[in-house]
Amino acid sequence: MNIGWRDAARHYLQVIAFCCVVAVLTTLIWPSKGYGLQVGYSLTVGTITWSVIEFGRYFFDARHCHPALGGGHGWPKGWRGLLLTAVGIGCGFMLGDPLADRLLGHTSSVNARDTRISLVITVAAGAVASFYFHAKGKASALAAKIIAAERDASEARLKLLETQLEPHMLFNTLANLRALIQVDPPRAIAMLDHLNNYLRVTLAGSRALAHPLSAEFARLGDFLELMAIRMGPRLAYTLELPDDLRDVPVPPLLLQPLVENAIRHGLEPKVDGGEITVRARRQTGADGQPQIAIEVNDTGVGLGAAPASDGSGFGLSQVRERLAATWGDRSALVLAVSPAGGTCAKVTLPSAPAPSLRTP
């Protein structure tokens, strides 16, 4: 039985406040007892009623209860909730006053009229309080369903974006491989080996919404090797990943569009090619919060020197969508002039992983 003690304590504080209000009514009916004594009786009855209902719900199977916002047992559904309420109110009425007499050292005068009034007040107060907690339970269950639906939609969106990017790279590589088989079989074999490694990592990453940054860099390494075989000495690259960032979870295929963009719009239009450097580091954001920055620098022709190099291309828009779907406005992609004379694509994201990210 996994009891949510924090929720129980919060509920009991609300019950105490409600009992203090009920004591005002009973003081008006029986002024001779005084408000302090009425609070004592009200708290005793309310505590018993609350205890039976609060902890009695855990005896019902979770399948027959509304899900709580934080998971676990919520309010029992249907007749189970009505039965639990009736039992709780009955226990409060039968046991509350005798227990209060013992605890407070006071003997209540018992007559039929007072008993009927006390019963009505107990039933009414118990019903109102139970309806309040029942309504809150249903609201929490609805909120839990909304959160789960939003998470599922975000996961589906990330997977859709990834599948849109994969075929683009694969078809280009297969076309290059077909050409190399005829003119340079050894390079074709090397390209096939790197493609095999790349697809192995891709398939492993497809089973989850996130993988370690080290796997993303390994994936980039195989991809850049494929491009290096195609471009020859016109492409050089460097990958820099600090050890303390190797296990940071990121969505698969997050960085490859940036590298593809650097090659297509930066290095390929340049006669002698150039170099790509991908590095990750920690930094402090403008709001003072720790961030992770990942930069893709190239020594290509630079911003504006090639078509679709203004940051509005398909690959860059997909990266922005994936960042927004995972971290919202806590992440960003910015294009700027690289110190080396080409272009720098910089991704910033929070140090703490997003709730929607799950590592394999």
Legacy VTK file of the C-alpha trace (Angstrom):
# vtk DataFile Version 3.0
C-alpha trace
ASCII
DATASET POLYDATA
POINTS 360 float
0.000 0.000 0.000
1.777 3.123 -1.245
0.271 5.963 0.785
0.876 9.539 -0.312
1.604 11.071 3.084
2.200 14.560 1.722
-1.187 14.584 0.010
-2.806 13.172 3.151
-1.301 15.961 5.276
-2.524 18.585 2.815
-6.011 17.095 2.848
-6.060 17.036 6.650
-5.173 20.720 6.855
-8.190 21.429 4.676
-10.327 19.241 6.943
-9.164 21.209 9.996
-10.156 24.475 8.334
-13.551 23.004 7.411
-14.112 21.741 10.983
-13.425 25.230 12.347
-16.160 26.576 10.067
-18.591 23.853 11.147
-17.837 24.718 14.793
-19.164 28.216 14.187
-22.529 26.706 13.184
-22.672 24.311 16.138
-21.775 27.142 18.533
-24.792 29.073 17.271
-26.972 26.011 17.957
-25.431 25.106 21.352
-23.877 28.346 22.656
-23.471 26.989 26.181
-20.516 24.799 25.117
-18.487 27.698 23.733
-16.561 27.862 20.442
-13.384 26.201 21.769
-15.244 23.118 22.946
-17.227 22.966 19.702
-13.980 23.061 17.700
-12.743 20.079 19.752
-15.860 18.037 19.007
-15.879 19.063 15.351
-12.209 18.142 14.921
-12.750 14.749 16.557
-15.687 13.873 14.315
-13.968 15.324 11.247
-10.683 13.521 11.927
-12.378 10.137 12.233
-14.451 10.717 9.101
-11.423 11.952 7.169
-9.200 9.063 8.352
-11.676 6.412 7.229
-12.155 8.034 3.805
-8.540 9.116 3.232
-6.948 5.780 4.035
-9.924 3.579 3.191
-9.558 4.400 -0.508
-6.264 2.489 -0.571
-8.169 -0.732 0.094
-9.788 -0.412 -3.323
-7.911 -1.631 -6.364
-6.227 1.249 -8.216
-8.118 0.213 -11.356
-11.355 1.274 -9.638
-10.031 4.697 -8.620
-9.466 7.896 -10.530
-5.726 8.378 -11.129
-4.121 10.991 -8.922
-2.132 13.797 -10.547
1.115 12.441 -9.159
0.140 8.834 -9.835
-1.401 6.217 -7.555
-4.820 6.060 -5.873
-7.282 8.855 -6.385
-10.950 8.993 -5.392
-12.802 5.654 -5.823
-15.135 5.517 -8.808
-18.910 5.071 -8.765
-20.592 3.247 -5.906
-17.259 2.607 -4.211
-16.824 6.300 -3.529
-20.389 6.577 -2.182
-19.904 3.523 0.057
-16.629 4.857 1.437
-18.225 8.243 2.151
-21.164 6.637 3.960
-18.879 4.459 6.084
-16.649 7.430 6.940
-19.584 9.633 7.964
-21.105 6.777 9.974
-17.861 6.180 11.858
-17.478 9.887 12.530
-21.009 10.185 13.902
-20.867 7.025 16.046
-17.357 7.412 17.430
-16.677 11.159 17.315
-18.694 12.461 20.269
-17.783 9.628 22.707
-14.097 10.056 21.868
-14.341 13.840 22.273
-16.003 13.369 25.670
-13.012 11.299 26.816
-10.383 13.596 25.322
-11.959 16.844 26.469
-13.273 15.632 29.838
-16.778 16.785 29.032
-20.061 14.903 29.195
-22.547 15.753 26.460
-26.215 15.789 27.336
-27.950 13.263 25.125
-31.508 13.788 23.936
-33.372 12.878 20.779
-33.452 16.440 19.429
-29.716 17.039 19.848
-28.938 13.630 18.381
-31.000 14.363 15.265
-29.415 17.787 14.809
-25.943 16.329 15.292
-26.674 13.612 12.736
-27.905 16.138 10.178
-24.861 18.351 10.695
-22.455 15.392 10.472
-24.056 14.033 7.302
-24.268 17.453 5.666
-20.710 18.423 6.581
-19.358 15.028 5.555
-21.232 15.133 2.246
-19.994 18.646 1.439
-16.389 17.805 2.302
-16.554 14.507 0.395
-18.006 16.236 -2.666
-15.173 18.781 -2.500
-12.490 16.093 -2.422
-14.356 14.056 -5.054
-14.404 17.088 -7.387
-10.720 17.724 -6.749
-9.957 14.063 -7.431
-11.762 14.137 -10.768
-10.023 17.387 -11.683
-6.641 15.835 -10.832
-7.484 12.761 -12.906
-8.406 14.967 -15.862
-5.203 16.969 -15.448
-3.170 13.742 -15.367
-4.823 12.603 -18.613
-4.104 15.955 -20.264
-0.439 15.832 -19.214
-0.115 12.256 -20.517
-1.768 13.221 -23.818
0.521 16.241 -24.235
3.570 14.076 -23.515
2.465 11.438 -26.015
1.796 14.100 -28.647
5.226 15.616 -28.076
6.884 12.198 -28.372
4.987 11.441 -31.578
5.997 14.806 -33.011
9.665 14.200 -32.263
9.518 10.791 -33.925
7.801 12.264 -36.984
10.484 14.927 -37.338
13.197 12.284 -37.085
11.656 10.108 -39.790
11.427 13.153 -42.079
15.177 13.719 -41.767
16.414 10.121 -42.065
15.451 9.319 -45.708
17.048 12.545 -46.984
20.507 11.539 -45.761
20.084 7.866 -46.664
19.116 8.463 -50.285
22.032 10.860 -50.824
24.475 8.339 -49.387
23.139 5.474 -51.500
23.426 7.597 -54.641
27.070 8.368 -53.813
27.732 4.721 -53.000
26.350 3.625 -56.365
28.709 5.991 -58.178
31.750 4.918 -56.144
31.183 1.199 -56.719
32.025 1.664 -60.390
34.989 4.057 -60.101
36.572 3.349 -56.701
35.550 0.001 -55.082
37.836 0.358 -51.999
36.290 3.718 -51.100
32.852 2.247 -51.750
33.594 -0.535 -49.240
34.791 2.010 -46.665
31.642 4.065 -47.227
29.501 0.952 -46.805
31.218 0.160 -43.479
30.556 3.649 -42.148
26.981 3.497 -43.389
26.545 0.197 -41.534
27.844 1.772 -38.295
25.677 4.827 -38.800
22.515 2.778 -39.324
23.294 0.601 -36.285
23.420 3.681 -34.053
20.340 5.080 -35.785
18.305 1.938 -35.124
19.410 1.890 -31.483
18.413 5.538 -31.104
15.032 5.010 -32.758
13.838 2.985 -29.768
13.894 6.035 -27.484
13.345 9.756 -27.592
16.864 10.426 -26.355
20.330 8.988 -26.330
23.605 10.166 -24.734
25.452 13.035 -26.362
28.363 10.621 -26.879
26.113 8.486 -29.129
25.094 11.610 -31.051
28.770 12.488 -31.594
29.531 8.898 -32.640
26.714 9.147 -35.131
28.164 12.422 -36.435
31.571 10.765 -36.743
30.222 8.059 -39.052
28.228 10.605 -41.028
31.260 12.866 -41.502
33.358 9.883 -42.544
30.749 9.142 -45.215
30.943 12.747 -46.391
34.746 12.713 -46.276
34.819 9.699 -48.603
32.598 11.585 -51.015
34.446 14.926 -50.802
37.971 13.618 -50.300
40.564 16.145 -49.041
38.028 18.961 -49.396
36.534 17.977 -46.029
38.271 17.860 -42.650
36.489 17.680 -39.330
37.026 17.779 -35.570
34.681 16.556 -32.835
35.203 17.900 -29.287
33.086 16.401 -26.486
34.164 16.847 -22.823
33.888 13.731 -20.668
31.435 15.396 -18.258
28.948 15.910 -21.108
29.065 12.437 -22.610
25.977 11.195 -20.778
23.798 14.268 -21.353
20.559 13.050 -23.048
19.581 14.692 -26.352
17.059 13.754 -29.062
18.608 11.495 -31.728
19.571 13.180 -34.999
19.580 16.646 -33.429
22.967 17.792 -34.740
23.219 16.065 -38.107
21.038 18.616 -39.984
23.403 21.346 -38.792
26.415 19.445 -40.120
24.608 18.689 -43.393
23.767 22.366 -43.731
27.392 23.323 -43.138
28.555 20.938 -45.847
25.899 21.746 -48.426
25.834 25.530 -48.039
29.282 26.184 -46.608
31.948 23.772 -47.842
30.580 22.365 -51.114
30.277 25.786 -52.809
33.911 26.508 -51.834
36.434 25.173 -54.354
38.979 23.974 -51.798
36.365 22.887 -49.233
37.154 23.462 -45.589
36.833 22.182 -42.051
33.923 21.495 -39.707
34.346 21.612 -35.938
31.626 20.339 -33.602
32.167 21.091 -29.917
30.062 20.929 -26.766
30.663 22.939 -23.616
28.979 24.302 -20.536
28.078 27.957 -20.182
25.927 30.305 -18.124
22.869 31.720 -19.843
21.725 35.324 -19.835
19.333 34.455 -16.980
22.197 33.044 -14.905
21.060 29.436 -15.356
23.564 26.729 -16.432
23.321 25.723 -20.071
24.909 23.352 -22.549
26.116 24.920 -25.787
26.835 22.841 -28.893
28.508 24.651 -31.798
28.896 23.546 -35.410
31.573 25.770 -36.971
32.610 25.623 -40.610
35.187 27.489 -42.693
32.916 27.636 -45.727
31.645 30.505 -47.837
29.733 32.076 -44.960
26.196 33.335 -44.381
24.427 34.719 -47.413
27.002 33.454 -49.916
24.949 30.380 -50.834
21.211 29.812 -51.368
19.135 28.876 -48.261
21.979 29.773 -45.916
19.883 32.299 -44.021
18.606 29.784 -41.489
15.258 29.110 -43.158
16.115 25.737 -44.750
14.334 22.456 -44.075
17.012 20.956 -41.829
17.385 24.058 -39.665
13.632 24.473 -39.268
13.413 20.827 -38.172
16.104 21.356 -35.537
14.233 24.385 -34.200
10.995 22.393 -34.057
12.659 19.533 -32.187
14.214 21.940 -29.688
10.863 23.661 -29.163
9.032 20.337 -28.764
11.537 19.156 -26.141
12.619 22.240 -24.172
10.307 25.035 -25.338
11.737 28.526 -25.020
14.549 27.262 -22.783
16.479 26.222 -25.904
17.542 28.025 -29.061
19.354 27.688 -32.384
21.288 30.725 -33.611
23.313 31.181 -36.806
26.204 33.625 -36.767
29.433 34.413 -38.569
32.140 32.004 -37.436
35.454 33.373 -36.146
37.101 31.162 -38.796
35.265 33.055 -41.537
32.422 30.638 -42.225
29.249 29.992 -40.242
28.599 28.993 -36.649
25.341 27.191 -35.785
24.943 27.264 -32.002
22.415 25.171 -30.076
21.780 26.041 -26.432
19.735 23.876 -24.092
19.258 23.622 -20.314
21.615 21.449 -18.292
18.734 19.506 -16.739
17.118 17.005 -19.153
13.578 17.729 -20.259
10.835 15.557 -18.662
9.902 14.137 -22.036
13.391 12.781 -22.694
13.939 9.110 -21.876
17.286 7.484 -22.410
17.373 3.909 -23.732
LINES 1 361
360 0 1 2 3 4 5 6 7 8 9 10 11 12 13 14 15 16 17 18 19 20 21 22 23 24 25 26 27 28 29 30 31 32 33 34 35 36 37 38 39 40 41 42 43 44 45 46 47 48 49 50 51 52 53 54 55 56 57 58 59 60 61 62 63 64 65 66 67 68 69 70 71 72 73 74 75 76 77 78 79 80 81 82 83 84 85 86 87 88 89 90 91 92 93 94 95 96 97 98 99 100 101 102 103 104 105 106 107 108 109 110 111 112 113 114 115 116 117 118 119 120 121 122 123 124 125 126 127 128 129 130 131 132 133 134 135 136 137 138 139 140 141 142 143 144 145 146 147 148 149 150 151 152 153 154 155 156 157 158 159 160 161 162 163 164 165 166 167 168 169 170 171 172 173 174 175 176 177 178 179 180 181 182 183 184 185 186 187 188 189 190 191 192 193 194 195 196 197 198 199 200 201 202 203 204 205 206 207 208 209 210 211 212 213 214 215 216 217 218 219 220 221 222 223 224 225 226 227 228 229 230 231 232 233 234 235 236 237 238 239 240 241 242 243 244 245 246 247 248 249 250 251 252 253 254 255 256 257 258 259 260 261 262 263 264 265 266 267 268 269 270 271 272 273 274 275 276 277 278 279 280 281 282 283 284 285 286 287 288 289 290 291 292 293 294 295 296 297 298 299 300 301 302 303 304 305 306 307 308 309 310 311 312 313 314 315 316 317 318 319 320 321 322 323 324 325 326 327 328 329 330 331 332 333 334 335 336 337 338 339 340 341 342 343 344 345 346 347 348 349 350 351 352 353 354 355 356 357 358 359
